Amino acid sequence: MTALGLLYPGHFAEDDYPRIEQLLGSDIRVDLVHTGAGEDTHRVAAPREPGSAELLAEGVEALRLAGVETVVWAGTGGFTHGWDGAQEQVRTLARLAGMPASATSFGFVHAAREMGVRRVAVGTAWPEDVTGPFADFLRAGGLEVTGLRSPGAASPAEVAAWDEEDVLTLARAADTSDAQAVLLPDTALHTAAHLGLLEKTLSKPVLTASQVTVWEGLRLADRRVNAPTLGSLFTREPLVQA
């Protein structure tokens, strides 16, 4: 049994994680602890609050007691601190947890690299002043951003209520002809049930927050699981680096 620990801000798309656990179809356990919702809005300052050291520390203790092997901060907000600031947040998390740690933002970069993807299109439910820093974060990680789509939803609660067609609409709008993959980084967005349809519709890999978060936890635990219903990311062998 491999036990993954996730620290998740709020209660928006939390049900994606037990769904993913079920779809993995193996000896994987996903333990989720809430860190507090922070502000129910999308703006540059808001994502920082749920990822504060104080809130992370509270959640880490519960995960440690649950016997997890790795911990991932399942909130993309760390990117608002820039690449170096986000790395410091992860180092703090690892120190608090006493185990390998990462964050969803880094998961997107690691997943794209492992798939051999360098050019990505990004679709978010954030306003442009939040999406822009995420694109900068991806560029700092060595990715080329071919396009950004930011309709600017009013709140994470609104995004959590989006249905399959809403998610498809965002992905289609974000896609560009030269993108090798489409990224949907909003952690309030339900995507676990739609990954197959998303990739079939766009004819390319789609990486989403909940999917990438669990994959990042598995990467830290040195586990690879074949689960085609979770998209191309879960059907590929890791690349052999020269």
MARDRENRO-584828 format. One record per residue (C-alpha): x, z, y. Coordinates in steps of 0.001 Angstrom, whole numbers, plus 500000, padded with zeros to 6 digits. Layout:
MARDRENRO-584828
XZY;...
END
This chain:
MARDRENRO-584828
500000500000500000;501268499020503442;499639501000506255;499667499519509754;498955501620512830;497261500077515866;496711501698519248;493726499940520784;492407500395524332;488649500828524550;485901499831522130;485421496127522815;486558494005519849;487535496870517550;485439495500514680;487801492523514385;490367494798512705;488393495981509661;487299492354509248;490939491245509221;491839494030506806;489148492739504445;490252489108504819;493859489978504007;492651490669500484;495684492701499448;497110496202499596;497095496342503401;495476499168505340;494833498874509081;494426502204510859;493139501991514411;493248504724517044;491696504328520485;493822505085523525;491011505152526118;489330502261527850;491011502467531228;489083500511533837;486365498171532615;487620495268534676;490179492485534742;492825492856537423;496595493152537499;496737496935537748;494098497732535173;495976496868531946;498783499320532766;496664502450532615;495613502431528914;499268501792527985;500669504821529776;503113506981527843;500661509888527903;497847507935526246;500189506296523757;501560509695522750;498065511006522046;497290508099519735;500646508114517976;500153511613516599;496940510582514824;498621507521513333;501589509522512164;499270511902510336;497569508906508714;500911507887507185;501344504486508819;504646502605508555;504551500634511795;502698500891515074;501560498150517454;500144498665520935;497120496373520624;496820495730524335;498437492788526078;498669494732529337;502355495521528864;503243492048530128;502251493093533649;505510495062533740;507508491898533025;509656491251529944;512048494145530548;509266496577531434;507307495635528320;510412496158526190;510825499608527673;507186500400526847;507801499397523215;510994501460523049;509038504447524327;506353503840521709;508938503611518915;510560506835520080;507232508654520216;506164507348516814;509489507617515027;508902504225513399;509156500492514181;506887499566517104;505819496530519072;502971495218521223;500541492331521074;502307490514523913;505545490379521934;503533489458518847;502497486189520500;506121485295521215;507320486266517737;504460484411516034;505064481237518026;508772481342517254;508182481831513535;505812478870513445;508334476692515256;506039476426518267;507570476077521721;504798474509523820;501613476544524169;498361476348526107;496737479616527163;493063480459527562;492040483878528810;489002485673530156;491170487098532927;491372485979536549;494373483884537521;496309486811539007;496407488386535539;496868485199533512;499830484138535656;501983487155534709;501165486575531035;502379482981531337;505558484280532997;506012486701530089;505719483855527572;508272481810529524;510653484775529499;510270484719525715;511380481097525569;508000479365525402;506788476499527567;503269476944528936;501571473550529100;498320474774530625;496308477823531690;492557478312531659;491131481389533399;487367481509533910;487701485128535097;485011487082533251;483690490157535013;484700492748532431;486051493259528885;482534494318527855;481226490910528898;483995489159526983;483284491227523873;479746489832523883;480896486196523759;479694484295520701;481392481594518651;480447478800521016;481816480731524005;485143481221522231;485263477540521243;484508476520524814;487424478596526110;489805477208523486;488797473602524161;489166474075527912;492610475621527478;494009472994525107;496343470279526348;497505467201524479;501148468321524483;500483471907523371;501629472739519836;499317475767519726;496589477427521774;496833481127522640;493775483325523307;495363486667524290;492404488745525444;492152491833523202;488447492220524075;487638488832522530;486158488638519024;488038485897517173;488624486992513562;485483485250512315;486213482029514210;489854481216513411;489110478550510814;486661476737513058;488969477032516076;491871475395514263;489673472738512669;488169471865516057;491490471690517922;493564470332515012;496390472735515810;497259476409515334;495330478962517358;496819482403517966;494497485195519053;495027488818520034;493547490585517016;495102488146514549;498556488358516151;498396492148516472;497924492648512733;500529489986511920;503034491748514197;502463495013512351;503086493232509056;506232491616510463;507590495029511398;506865496209507849;508590493101506441;505382491962504724;504110488398504482;500506487905503361;498869484559502602;495360484611504061;494151481094504993;490943482367506589;493105483998509257;494578480708510409;497881478862510135;499853481963511092;498910483517507744;499622480447505615;503227479758506532;506479481034505124;508828482447507775;511292479933509160;514891480222507995;517026480547511094;520337478700511007;
END
